[in-house]
Amino acid sequence: MFSPLLWMLLAGVALLAASAFALAWSAHRKLAENQRKYQALVNVLRNEIRVMNSGAIGVGRRLKQVEGRLNITAEKQQELENRDPGALAYNQAAKLMEMGADVDDLVANCGIARPEAELMALLHREIKAAPSLESKR
């Protein structure tokens, strides 16, 4: 019924089909294996990106805090620079006078002139001597 040539042809086609199926199956397995490897790599990279992002966010928050403190410090420094430098010396001299310092101490420690120190000492004595002024203070 079938000639031997036809059987050989059918056998060749069957062998060719089996080979093609084997190659396709092998390619499919390699593709699935590569897909698993690449998916694992993508997951690792995603985790690393998350860690880096959270670290960057933490650094950003810390930087914002430091910037806020720096701004406050700059404002305070500006206030101090705008303040009358003599006023600080007189405030310090008044405190020293209340603690019992004399004119020489005021001149030496506060950087004010002797006549100013003598005037402050005189005012301090007058305030101490007048009970009505002391009570208002």
C-alpha positions in Angstrom: 0.0 0.0 0.0 2.6 2.6 1.0 5.8 2.5 -0.8 9.1 2.4 1.1 9.9 5.9 -0.2 6.7 7.2 1.3 7.5 5.4 4.6 10.9 7.1 4.7 9.4 10.4 3.9 6.9 10.0 6.7 9.6 8.9 9.1 11.7 11.9 8.1 8.8 14.2 8.7 8.1 12.6 12.0 11.8 12.8 13.0 11.8 16.5 11.9 8.6 17.2 13.9 10.1 15.4 17.0 13.3 17.4 16.7 11.4 20.7 16.3 9.3 19.8 19.3 12.4 19.0 21.4 14.0 22.2 20.4 10.9 24.2 21.2 10.5 22.5 24.5 14.2 23.2 25.4 13.9 26.8 24.4 10.7 27.1 26.5 12.5 25.7 29.5 15.4 28.0 29.0 13.1 30.9 28.6 11.2 30.0 31.8 14.5 29.6 33.7 15.8 33.0 32.4 12.5 34.6 33.3 12.7 33.3 36.9 16.3 34.6 37.1 15.5 38.0 35.7 12.4 38.3 38.0 14.6 37.5 41.0 17.1 40.1 39.9 14.3 42.7 39.4 13.0 41.9 42.9 16.5 42.4 44.4 16.9 45.7 42.5 13.5 46.9 43.7 14.4 46.1 47.3 17.7 48.0 46.9 15.9 51.0 45.4 13.4 51.0 48.3 16.3 50.9 50.8 18.1 53.7 49.0 14.9 55.8 48.7 14.1 55.4 52.4 17.7 56.4 53.2 17.5 59.4 51.0 14.2 60.4 52.6 15.8 60.1 56.0 18.8 62.2 54.9 16.4 64.7 53.4 14.5 65.0 56.7 17.7 65.4 58.7 18.9 68.0 56.2 15.7 69.9 56.6 16.0 69.9 60.4 19.6 71.1 60.2 18.6 73.8 57.7 15.9 75.0 60.1 18.4 75.2 63.0 20.8 77.0 60.7 18.1 79.6 59.8 17.2 80.1 63.5 20.9 80.5 64.3 21.4 83.0 61.4 18.4 85.0 62.6 19.7 85.1 66.2 23.2 86.1 64.9 21.6 88.9 62.8 19.7 90.1 65.9 22.9 90.2 67.9 24.7 92.1 65.2 21.9 94.6 65.0 21.8 95.1 68.7 23.7 98.0 70.2 27.0 96.6 71.4 27.2 99.2 74.1 23.9 98.1 75.6 25.4 94.7 76.4 28.3 96.3 78.2 26.0 98.5 80.2 23.7 95.5 81.1 26.7 93.6 82.2 28.0 96.6 84.2 24.6 96.9 86.0 24.7 93.3 87.0 28.2 93.5 88.3 27.3 96.7 90.2 24.4 94.9 91.9 26.9 92.1 92.9 29.1 94.7 94.5 31.7 95.5 91.9 33.5 98.8 92.1 34.3 101.4 89.3 37.7 99.7 88.5 36.0 96.3 88.0 33.5 97.9 85.6 36.2 99.6 83.5 38.3 96.4 83.4 35.5 93.8 82.7 32.9 95.7 80.7 35.0 97.8 78.4 33.2 101.1 79.4 35.0 104.3 80.1 35.8 105.4 83.6 33.4 108.4 83.6 30.6 106.1 82.5 31.5 103.6 85.2 31.5 106.4 87.8 28.1 107.6 86.6 26.7 104.1 86.9 28.2 103.7 90.4 26.6 107.1 91.4 23.2 106.0 90.0 23.5 102.7 91.8 24.2 104.4 95.1 21.3 106.8 94.6 18.9 104.0 93.9 20.1 102.0 96.9 19.8 105.2 99.1 16.3 106.1 98.0 13.9 103.4 99.3 11.0 104.5 97.1 13.2 104.0 93.9 14.4 100.6 95.2 10.8 99.4 95.7 9.8 100.4 92.2 12.6 98.5 90.7 
